Amino acid sequence: VKAWYEGHQDRYEQSEERRASHILIVTNGDTDKEKAKAKAEEVLKEVHKSPARFAELAKQYSQDPGSAQKGGDLGFFGRGMMVGAFEDAVFALDKGRISDPVRSEFGVHIIEVTDIKPSSIKPLDAVRDEIVAELRAQEAGRRFAELAEQFANTVYEQPDSLAPAAEAIGLEVRTSDWISRESAPEPFNNERLLNAVFGDEATQKARNTEAIEIGNGTLVSARVKTFE
């Protein structure tokens, strides 16, 4: 588990996240862009005079209905969650710094970065169960492939009996009642297996069917004891 963890650190990396607040002045068409920029610059002057009043000024001036009443707070977010220009500005600022007006498709923003969570690696204890489950699944897959190959080879190479395959792998040979194509219980309700059971190799020559996968990682070989 430890070796896997140390060899796959990139899978357990938590990317940097930032918390930001903003004041948004909305633009409505090209003619409004300069007005919005001028308004944002006026608001920015007030912010610079009293940076501690950023939340108060956001409630007063921001036209973002989702964050204005929260003092402009947008919470924590990582890269890829915000529009490009806005995101670039946020991740270029130091904590506690306030941006110049930033234009995006929504309007003009004044941004304050309020907190930064640096990138980190999840500790081994936090992902141990996940790694154990993955390693077990990998090992089970490898073991199943080995047993499946052995099973398939044995029922083919010794076609006159299922006993050798059962003994080699520790399986149970089960016997069905009479079945027909129209009334076939599990596992014979699989079309490929049913066709093999009613094929000439099984009914006329009394040979094992090939090992057939019927789903859910299950292989079946059958042989016909009596055919009418």
ABEGO torsion letter per residue (X at the ends): XAAAAAAAAAAABBBBBBBBBBBBBBBBEAAAAAAAAAAAAAAAAAAAABAAAAAAAAAAABABAAAAAAGGBAEBBBBGABBAAAAAAAAABBBGBBBBBBBBAAEBBBBBBABBBBBBBBBAAAAAAAAAAAAAAAAAAAAAAAAAAAAAAAAAABAABAAAAAAAAGBBBBBBBBBBAABBBOAAABAAAAAAAABAAAAAAGBBBBBBBAEGGBBBBBBBABBX
